[in-house]
Amino acid sequence: MQDRLIREGVAILRTEPNHKEAFHAPMGHYMSYKFDLPVGAGEQKLIKFYVKAVKQGDYNSEIDFWVNSDWEFFSKFIRTIVE
């Protein structure tokens, strides 16, 4: 999973389950989190991100989820308001 998260507004403290790997891609300005969770047909997986607000503002972002391949993914747009 890759996130172009609102790094200016929030800090990711941890994930549940724990991610196997995380790295920053400076050219894409995003963080990538690898979980290695197999997803079977018709199965659901829950991943939680625990974050801390660090800067006031209204932030829009996109999270991309790669499932079972480096080429198959879907995106979700999120909005976070830090007051």
Salt bridges, closest charged atoms under 4 A:
GLU16 OE1 - ARG14 NH1 3.56
GLU43 OE2 - LYS45 NZ 3.37
ASP58 OD2 - ARG79 NH2 2.54
GLU62 OE1 - ARG4 NH1 3.41
ASP64 OD2 - ARG4 NH1 2.67
